[in-house]
Amino acid sequence: MSTPNKLRAILATERDLAFVGLIPNEVVNLMFDGEGMSIARAWREHLGPTQAELATRAGISQPGLARMEAARSPRKATRIKLAAALGLEVEQLLTLTAYSSFTDELQPALPLAK
């Protein structure tokens, strides 16, 4: 399957997950619109805590949380802490990992906004 077709399949799957309520549409939209933020940051922004507040709840440093939000595949232990602090299931932070592996590969193929 070509890369654009893989992306379409992943996007369809993620939109389906949002449809059944595992990931709210607002979170999916934050990930795919505009900045294309990570799922961790999209969830945090959707739920409202600041980085400092969430880091305290998760028992990690704010700079550590910032690095985790910038990463496309954060460590499992960190995902578990973050899920608990956000009141989510760990699976809700894992569902877009497959999309992340395509980001660098697809970026040159995506049209630039004017």
PESUL-V727113 format. One record per residue. N is the residue number from 0. RES is the residue in three letters. PSI is psi in radians with two decimals (* if undefined). Layout:
N,RES,PSI ; N,RES,PSI
This chain:
0,MET,2.34 ; 1,SER,2.81 ; 2,THR,-0.81 ; 3,PRO,-0.64 ; 4,ASN,-0.65 ; 5,LYS,-0.78 ; 6,LEU,-0.78 ; 7,ARG,-0.72 ; 8,ALA,-0.73 ; 9,ILE,-0.78 ; 10,LEU,-0.74 ; 11,ALA,-0.75 ; 12,THR,-0.79 ; 13,GLU,-0.69 ; 14,ARG,-0.66 ; 15,ASP,-0.75 ; 16,LEU,-0.72 ; 17,ALA,-0.69 ; 18,PHE,-0.73 ; 19,VAL,0.03 ; 20,GLY,0.07 ; 21,LEU,-0.64 ; 22,ILE,2.08 ; 23,PRO,2.58 ; 24,ASN,-0.62 ; 25,GLU,-0.69 ; 26,VAL,-0.79 ; 27,VAL,-0.77 ; 28,ASN,-0.69 ; 29,LEU,-0.59 ; 30,MET,-0.62 ; 31,PHE,-0.26 ; 32,ASP,2.69 ; 33,GLY,-2.00 ; 34,GLU,-0.35 ; 35,GLY,0.91 ; 36,MET,2.82 ; 37,SER,2.81 ; 38,ILE,-0.61 ; 39,ALA,-0.81 ; 40,ARG,-0.70 ; 41,ALA,-0.77 ; 42,TRP,-0.78 ; 43,ARG,-0.81 ; 44,GLU,-0.63 ; 45,HIS,-0.72 ; 46,LEU,-0.33 ; 47,GLY,-0.33 ; 48,PRO,2.69 ; 49,THR,2.94 ; 50,GLN,-0.75 ; 51,ALA,-0.76 ; 52,GLU,-0.81 ; 53,LEU,-0.69 ; 54,ALA,-0.74 ; 55,THR,-0.82 ; 56,ARG,-0.64 ; 57,ALA,-0.20 ; 58,GLY,0.55 ; 59,ILE,2.91 ; 60,SER,2.73 ; 61,GLN,-0.75 ; 62,PRO,-0.60 ; 63,GLY,-0.72 ; 64,LEU,-0.71 ; 65,ALA,-0.74 ; 66,ARG,-0.70 ; 67,MET,-0.71 ; 68,GLU,-0.51 ; 69,ALA,-0.40 ; 70,ALA,2.57 ; 71,ARG,-0.37 ; 72,SER,1.32 ; 73,PRO,2.79 ; 74,ARG,2.59 ; 75,LYS,-0.80 ; 76,ALA,-0.67 ; 77,THR,-0.70 ; 78,ARG,-0.70 ; 79,ILE,-0.80 ; 80,LYS,-0.78 ; 81,LEU,-0.75 ; 82,ALA,-0.79 ; 83,ALA,-0.74 ; 84,ALA,-0.52 ; 85,LEU,-0.14 ; 86,GLY,0.55 ; 87,LEU,2.91 ; 88,GLU,2.55 ; 89,VAL,-0.63 ; 90,GLU,-0.48 ; 91,GLN,-0.28 ; 92,LEU,-0.10 ; 93,LEU,-0.33 ; 94,THR,-0.40 ; 95,LEU,0.20 ; 96,THR,-0.69 ; 97,ALA,-0.70 ; 98,TYR,-0.70 ; 99,SER,-0.61 ; 100,SER,-0.32 ; 101,PHE,-0.21 ; 102,THR,-0.93 ; 103,ASP,-0.68 ; 104,GLU,-0.65 ; 105,LEU,-0.45 ; 106,GLN,-0.82 ; 107,PRO,-0.42 ; 108,ALA,-0.30 ; 109,LEU,2.43 ; 110,PRO,2.52 ; 111,LEU,2.41 ; 112,ALA,2.47 ; 113,LYS,*
